């Protein structure tokens, strides 16, 4: 007889104007890795917030049965007392506190009401060892990379005697190497009897570790697949309600003359004046061309893009930017936008959107002149523009007055894209444009990129997913340690050639 550690029965959760979950059912076996898949906005994270007490009992309908007992969690502390710990997609660590301080924040070891730092640090060393870290417990969070921060979050969960670990998009911001290390850790936890629930859009990772997959679509349970039934095609069909024969839209590129150029571009670190981050980069994009930039995390791709876009990053910036063969001034964000540049940031929540404002205002913010008459915003024109882009980019929301922070990640990304499309750029730089979004939303964004290229714009795409770059690019530059180490036509490129260029600098093909 199957032993279930968790059953969620007929869970229904409603937000104003939206039913996020409708009679969702989930069964998780003791000691397994159970994946939850679905498009952005399907209700995956909402379901886990119900389970962990973020949405307390009484805020939803249905039952949570944990270890054969019905639970009524009033908050996160209640679920953690039962051994249920959630790690959210946005890490909840305090950058300027140490690893030990973060792990035991609010739960410190103490003697007679005084924090015992020696005990906290000794326990931290034990926990870090379990997750494969050798850092000093006194190390500040800000001084370790994202992959290690994710492992610190897991160490923090272990400190709470976790029995059921919930991970929401744990590898979305990680490099390939760090992602594999985290998945290996989950498999080790499984051997130790810890049960895990993982939400992920990376279907290859799910294939590797999951014992069962539950697919949610439009707030409803579609099906649960056993190990022998799991395949990427089956999951995609269940997620989007149709098969995706091709992951990338067909294109017939019409590539013209050199349109955009960067010459001898160098940038120094904003805080460490002697550290050169970008080293003499030369790059060009032709009219109607999609140029990809590949590289490992830390290669300098984002720093390069941000420094180009109004010098948003770095100091002592030197070099030249040309559009239509003529130098242009991109020394401030305003000047960069006026000269036809747009930059879709990799961090949409911090730099791309005003999360407490609505869709309408977020779409118009980069081009207020386009919705104004004599310096006064025309509300009706702004509304028409927002509705137009909502249709064009298929933003799923009841209306354009929806608060952007309440949208799913994929729909937030479409709002960022809409904002810059309304600014009508000639050169569009997209930094990790599909990070943390599902295959259906990815296809829609790829279609938008293809359409923009067909209109004759110059597109630069930075992505850590090499299949994505190979699927949508016409030409690929490879970066490593702040410089260009390879350039190749996408038709001649492969993941092996890109990695060879990164490791050995063997990549001048184009």
C-alpha positions in Angstrom: 0.0 0.0 0.0 1.3 3.4 -1.0 2.3 5.7 1.9 1.5 9.3 1.3 3.3 12.0 3.4 1.0 14.7 2.0 -2.5 15.0 0.4 -4.0 18.2 -0.7 -7.7 17.8 -1.5 -10.0 20.1 -3.6 -7.9 23.2 -2.9 -9.6 26.3 -4.2 -8.0 29.8 -3.8 -9.5 33.0 -5.1 -8.0 36.5 -5.5 -10.1 39.5 -6.4 -11.5 38.8 -9.8 -9.3 35.7 -10.4 -9.8 32.0 -9.3 -6.1 30.9 -9.0 -6.9 27.3 -7.9 -10.0 25.3 -8.6 -10.4 22.0 -6.8 -6.7 21.1 -7.1 -5.6 17.7 -5.8 -2.1 16.5 -5.0 -0.7 13.4 -3.5 3.0 13.1 -2.5 4.6 9.8 -1.5 7.0 9.5 1.5 10.7 9.9 0.4 10.1 10.9 -3.3 10.9 13.8 -5.4 7.6 15.1 -6.8 7.7 17.7 -9.5 4.9 20.2 -10.2 4.7 21.6 -13.8 2.5 24.2 -15.5 2.5 27.4 -17.5 3.2 30.7 -15.7 0.0 31.6 -13.9 -1.2 28.0 -13.7 -1.3 28.2 -9.9 1.8 26.2 -8.9 3.4 28.7 -6.6 -0.1 29.6 -5.2 -0.6 25.9 -4.3 2.7 25.7 -2.4 2.0 29.0 -0.6 -1.3 27.4 0.6 0.7 24.3 1.8 3.3 26.3 3.6 0.9 28.6 5.4 1.8 31.8 3.4 -1.9 31.8 2.6 -3.3 30.8 6.0 -6.2 28.4 6.8 -9.5 30.2 6.1 -8.0 32.0 3.1 -8.7 29.0 0.8 -11.1 26.0 0.6 -10.1 22.4 0.8 -8.0 20.1 3.0 -4.3 19.6 3.8 -3.6 16.1 5.1 0.0 15.7 6.4 1.1 12.4 7.9 -2.6 11.4 8.1 -3.6 14.4 10.1 -5.6 17.4 8.8 -3.6 20.6 9.2 -4.8 24.2 9.6 -1.6 26.3 9.2 -2.1 29.9 10.3 1.4 30.9 9.0 4.8 29.6 8.0 5.9 28.9 11.6 3.0 26.4 11.9 4.1 24.5 8.8 7.8 24.6 9.7 7.0 23.1 13.1 5.6 20.1 11.2 8.9 19.9 9.1 7.5 21.5 5.9 9.9 24.2 4.6 9.6 26.2 1.5 12.4 27.9 -0.5 10.9 30.6 -2.7 12.2 31.6 -6.2 13.4 34.9 -4.8 15.9 34.0 -2.1 15.1 35.3 1.4 18.6 36.0 2.6 20.0 39.2 4.1 23.0 40.2 1.9 25.0 42.1 4.7 24.5 39.4 7.3 26.8 36.3 7.6 25.9 32.8 6.5 25.4 31.8 10.2 23.3 34.8 10.9 21.1 34.1 7.9 20.7 30.4 8.7 19.6 31.0 12.3 17.9 34.4 11.9 15.0 34.4 14.3 15.9 30.9 15.5 19.3 31.6 17.2 20.9 29.3 19.8 21.0 31.1 23.1 22.0 30.7 26.7 20.1 32.7 29.3 18.7 34.9 26.7 22.1 35.7 25.1 22.9 34.5 21.6 25.6 31.8 21.6 27.5 32.7 18.5 30.0 29.8 18.9 27.1 27.3 18.9 25.5 28.9 15.9 28.7 28.9 13.9 29.5 25.3 14.9 26.1 24.1 13.8 26.4 26.2 10.6 29.6 24.3 9.7 27.8 21.0 10.1 24.9 22.2 7.9 27.2 23.6 5.2 29.0 20.3 5.1 25.7 18.5 4.4 25.1 20.8 1.4 28.6 20.6 0.1 29.9 24.1 1.1 33.2 24.8 2.9 32.7 28.6 3.5 33.4 30.2 6.8 30.1 30.7 8.7 31.2 34.4 9.2 31.3 35.0 5.4 28.7 37.6 4.3 26.0 36.4 1.9 26.8 39.3 -0.5 30.3 37.7 -1.0 29.1 34.4 -2.3 27.5 33.5 -5.7 23.9 32.8 -6.4 24.5 29.0 -6.5 26.0 29.0 -3.1 23.3 31.2 -1.8 20.7 28.6 -2.9 22.6 26.0 -0.9 22.6 28.3 2.1 18.8 28.4 1.8 18.8 24.6 1.8 21.1 24.5 4.8 18.7 26.9 6.6 15.8 24.5 5.8 17.9 21.6 7.2 18.3 23.6 10.4 14.6 23.4 10.9 14.6 19.6 10.8 12.9 19.5 7.4 10.9 16.4 6.4 9.2 17.9 3.3 11.3 20.4 1.3 9.5 22.6 -1.3 11.7 24.3 -3.9 10.1 26.9 -6.2 12.2 27.3 -9.4 15.5 26.5 -7.5 17.7 26.5 -10.6 16.2 29.4 -12.5 19.2 31.7 -11.7 21.9 29.0 -11.6 24.6 28.0 -14.0 24.5 24.5 -15.5 27.2 23.4 -13.1 25.4 24.8 -10.0 22.1 23.4 -11.2 23.5 19.9 -11.5 25.1 20.2 -8.0 21.7 21.1 -6.5 19.9 18.3 -8.3 22.5 15.8 -7.0 21.9 17.2 -3.5 18.1 16.5 -3.9 18.9 13.0 -4.9 21.1 12.6 -1.8 18.3 14.0 0.4 16.0 11.4 -1.2 18.4 8.6 -0.1 18.3 10.1 3.4 14.4 9.9 3.4 13.7 13.6 2.9 10.7 14.2 0.6 11.0 17.0 -1.9 8.5 19.0 -4.1 10.1 20.9 -6.9 8.5 23.4 -9.2 10.5 23.8 -12.4 10.2 24.8 -16.0 13.4 23.0 -17.0 11.9 19.7 -18.2 15.3 18.0 -18.6 15.9 18.5 -14.9 12.5 17.0 -14.1 13.2 14.0 -16.3 16.4 13.5 -14.3 15.2 13.6 -10.7 11.4 13.3 -10.5 9.5 10.2 -9.4 6.1 11.7 -10.2 5.0 14.8 -12.0 1.7 16.6 -11.4 0.7 19.0 -14.2 -1.5 22.0 -13.4 -3.2 24.1 -16.1 -5.4 27.1 -15.5 -5.7 26.4 -11.8 -6.8 22.8 -12.2 -5.0 19.4 -11.8 -4.6 17.8 -15.3 -2.8 14.6 -14.5 -0.1 13.0 -12.4 2.6 11.0 -14.3 4.6 8.1 -12.8 8.3 7.6 -13.5 7.8 5.5 -16.6 5.3 8.0 -18.1 7.4 11.1 -17.8 8.6 12.6 -21.1 9.1 16.2 -22.2 6.5 15.9 -25.0 3.8 14.5 -22.6 4.4 17.2 -20.0 4.3 20.0 -22.6 1.1 18.7 -24.1 -0.5 18.5 -20.6 0.8 22.0 -19.7 -0.3 23.9 -22.7 -3.3 21.8 -23.9 -1.6 21.2 -27.3 1.6 19.7 -28.6 4.5 22.0 -29.5 5.9 20.4 -32.6 8.7 22.9 -32.8 10.2 24.7 -29.7 11.2 27.7 -31.9 9.1 29.5 -34.5 10.2 29.2 -38.1 12.1 32.1 -39.5 13.3 33.2 -42.9 15.9 35.9 -42.0 16.3 38.8 -44.2 19.7 40.1 -42.9 21.0 43.4 -44.3 23.9 45.7 -43.7 25.7 46.3 -40.4 23.3 48.3 -38.3 24.8 48.5 -34.9 28.4 48.4 -33.8 30.4 48.5 -30.6 34.1 49.2 -30.9 36.9 48.7 -28.3 34.5 48.7 -25.4 36.1 48.5 -21.9 34.6 48.9 -18.5 36.0 48.9 -14.9 34.2 47.6 -11.8 32.1 50.3 -10.1 33.6 49.7 -6.7 37.1 48.2 -7.4 38.7 50.8 -9.6 41.6 48.6 -10.7 39.4 45.7 -11.8 38.6 45.6 -15.5 35.3 43.8 -16.1 34.8 44.3 -19.8 37.9 44.0 -22.0 38.1 45.7 -25.4 34.9 44.2 -26.9 34.1 44.6 -30.6 30.7 43.5 -31.7 28.2 44.2 -34.6 24.6 43.4 -35.4 23.2 43.6 -38.9 19.7 44.8 -39.8 17.1 42.1 -39.2 19.7 39.9 -37.4 19.3 38.1 -34.0 22.8 37.9 -32.4 23.2 35.7 -29.3 25.8 36.2 -26.6 26.8 32.9 -24.8 29.0 32.5 -21.8 29.1 31.0 -18.3 27.8 32.9 -15.3 30.3 35.7 -14.4 31.5 36.0 -18.0 30.5 39.7 -18.0 27.5 39.5 -20.4 25.1 41.5 -18.2 27.8 44.0 -17.2 28.5 44.6 -20.9 24.8 45.1 -21.8 24.2 47.4 -18.8 27.3 49.5 -19.5 26.1 50.0 -23.1 22.6 51.0 -22.0 23.3 54.5 -20.6 26.3 53.4 -18.6 24.0 51.7 -16.1 27.0 49.7 -14.9 30.7 50.4 -14.4 33.3 53.2 -14.3 36.0 54.4 -16.6 34.0 53.3 -19.6 35.8 53.7 -23.0 34.9 52.8 -26.5 32.5 53.7 -29.3 28.9 52.9 -30.2 27.7 53.3 -33.7 24.2 53.2 -35.3 23.9 53.3 -39.1 27.6 53.8 -39.2 27.6 57.0 -37.1 28.7 57.4 -33.5 25.9 57.9 -31.0 25.9 59.2 -27.4 24.7 56.5 -24.9 26.2 58.1 -21.8 22.8 58.2 -19.9 19.8 55.9 -20.0 17.7 58.8 -21.4 20.2 59.4 -24.3 20.4 55.6 -25.0 16.6 55.4 -25.3 16.4 58.6 -27.5 19.1 57.0 -29.8 16.9 53.9 -30.3 18.3 51.4 -27.7 16.3 49.3 -25.3 17.4 46.9 -22.6 15.2 44.2 -21.2 16.9 43.4 -17.9 17.5 39.9 -16.5 15.9 41.0 -13.2 12.4 42.1 -14.1 11.2 42.4 -10.5 14.0 44.8 -9.4 14.9 46.8 -12.5 12.2 46.1 -15.1 8.9 46.8 -13.5 7.1 48.8 -10.9 5.4 45.9 -9.2 3.0 48.0 -7.1 1.7 49.8 -10.2 -0.7 48.4 -12.9 0.0 47.0 -16.3 -1.1 50.2 -18.1 1.4 52.5 -16.4 4.3 50.0 -16.7 3.8 49.8 -20.5 3.8 53.5 -21.1 6.6 54.5 -18.6 9.5 54.4 -21.2 7.6 56.5 -23.7 5.4 59.0 -22.0 5.7 61.3 -24.9 3.8 58.7 -26.9 0.7 59.0 -24.7 0.9 62.8 -24.0 -0.4 65.9 -25.6 1.4 69.2 -24.7 3.1 67.5 -21.8 -0.1 66.1 -20.2 -0.7 62.4 -20.3 -3.8 61.4 -22.3 -5.5 58.7 -20.1 -7.6 57.3 -23.0 -4.6 57.1 -25.3 -2.5 55.4 -22.6 -5.4 52.9 -22.1 -5.6 52.2 -25.8 -1.8 51.6 -26.0 -1.9 49.3 -23.0 -4.8 47.3 -24.4 -3.1 47.1 -27.8 0.1 45.6 -26.3 -1.8 43.4 -24.0 -3.3 41.8 -27.1 -0.1 41.8 -29.1 2.0 40.1 -26.5 -0.9 38.0 -25.1 -0.6 39.2 -21.5 -3.0 37.1 -19.5 -4.9 39.3 -17.0 -8.5 40.4 -16.5 -7.6 44.0 -17.7 -4.7 46.4 -17.9 -5.5 47.8 -14.4 -4.2 44.5 -12.8 -1.3 45.1 -10.4 1.9 43.9 -12.2 3.2 42.3 -9.0 0.2 39.9 -9.1 1.0 38.6 -12.5 2.9 35.3 -13.2 6.6 35.5 -14.2 5.8 35.0 -17.9 3.2 37.7 -18.0 5.5 40.1 -16.1 8.1 39.4 -18.8 5.6 40.3 -21.5 4.9 43.6 -19.7 8.6 44.4 -19.7 8.8 43.6 -23.4 5.7 45.7 -24.1 7.2 48.6 -22.3 10.2 48.6 -24.6 8.3 47.8 -27.8 6.2 50.8 -27.2 9.4 52.9 -27.0 10.0 51.7 -30.6 13.7 50.8 -30.4 16.0 50.1 -33.3 18.3 48.0 -31.2 16.8 45.7 -28.6 19.1 44.0 -26.0 17.3 41.1 -24.2 19.1 39.7 -21.1 17.8 36.2 -20.2 14.4 37.0 -21.7 12.9 33.6 -20.8 14.4 33.0 -17.4 11.9 31.3 -15.1 9.0 31.1 -17.6 7.3 28.1 -19.1 7.6 26.6 -22.6 4.4 28.1 -23.8 5.3 31.6 -22.8 8.9 31.0 -24.1 7.5 30.2 -27.6 5.4 33.4 -27.5 8.5 35.5 -26.7 10.5 33.8 -29.4 7.7 34.7 -31.8 7.9 38.3 -30.7 11.7 38.3 -31.2 11.3 36.8 -34.7 8.7 39.4 -35.6 11.0 42.3 -34.5 13.9 40.9 -36.5 11.6 40.6 -39.6 10.7 44.3 -39.1 14.4 45.1 -39.6 15.5 45.7 -36.0 18.8 44.6 -34.5 18.3 42.1 -31.7 20.9 41.0 -29.1 19.9 38.1 -26.9 21.9 37.1 -23.8 21.0 33.6 -22.6 22.5 30.9 -20.3 20.5 28.3 -22.2 22.6 27.2 -25.1 19.7 25.3 -26.9 17.8 28.6 -26.8 20.6 30.6 -28.4 21.1 27.9 -31.1 17.4 27.9 -31.7 16.7 31.7 -32.2 20.0 33.3 -33.2 21.6 33.9 -36.6 25.0 34.5 -35.2 26.6 33.9 -31.7 29.4 35.7 -29.8 31.0 33.8 -27.0 32.2 35.7 -23.9 34.5 34.6 -21.1 36.2 36.7 -18.4 35.0 39.9 -19.8 36.1 39.4 -23.4 34.9 38.0 -26.7 36.5 34.6 -27.2 34.5 33.3 -30.1 32.1 34.2 -32.9 30.2 31.7 -35.1 27.2 31.5 -37.4 24.4 29.7 -35.5 24.1 27.2 -38.4 27.7 26.1 -37.7 27.5 26.3 -33.9 26.9 23.6 -31.3 27.0 23.4 -27.5 30.3 21.7 -27.8 31.8 24.4 -30.0 30.6 27.1 -27.6 32.1 25.3 -24.6 35.3 24.8 -26.5 35.4 28.6 -27.2 34.9 29.3 -23.6 37.5 26.9 -22.3 40.1 27.3 -25.1 39.2 30.4 -27.0 38.7 28.3 -30.2 35.7 30.0 -31.8 36.4 32.4 -34.6 34.2 30.9 -37.3 31.8 33.6 -38.6 
